[in-house]
Amino acid sequence: MNWTLEVVVVPVSDVDRAKAFYADQLGFNVDHDTKIGDGMRIVQLTPPGSGCSIVISKGMSEMAPGSLKGLQLVVADLRKARAELVDRGVDATEIQLYTREGTTRPARDGDDLNNEGFVHFTDPDGNAWAVQQISARD
């Protein structure tokens, strides 16, 4: 039996602001924006190429806005992905190398970032994301 993770609820305080961040700045596809009854609105967005979506909604989760930490996106080219984030106005960290020896340092030109290179950013509420380069699996 396959068990697939397909939706993660991201707690936000302002659905319109979060939708603009995820769709316009990150480039996530808006799958649907649905109003359900009085005051309930669900927006589902999917990162390009992903089989897992996020749902943003106010009042759908008991998590406080900004309390979700450790969400992770994977890309084949971290340098290109970081440049795209910065060009779209996302406050992304410099590329960090997390070595197999357990150390962390700023990436240098020529570093192999596969599996070890990361960039971090937060959404407007403070939900924390990481972007990891995986261009080949060990």
Protein Blocks (a to p, Z undefined) as FASTA:
>chain_A
ZZddfbdcdddfblklmmmmmmmmnopacfbdcdehehiacdddddehiabdcdddehka
mbdghiaghiacddfblklmmmmmmmnopacdddddddfkopacdddehiafehkaccdd
ddfkopacdddddfbdZZ
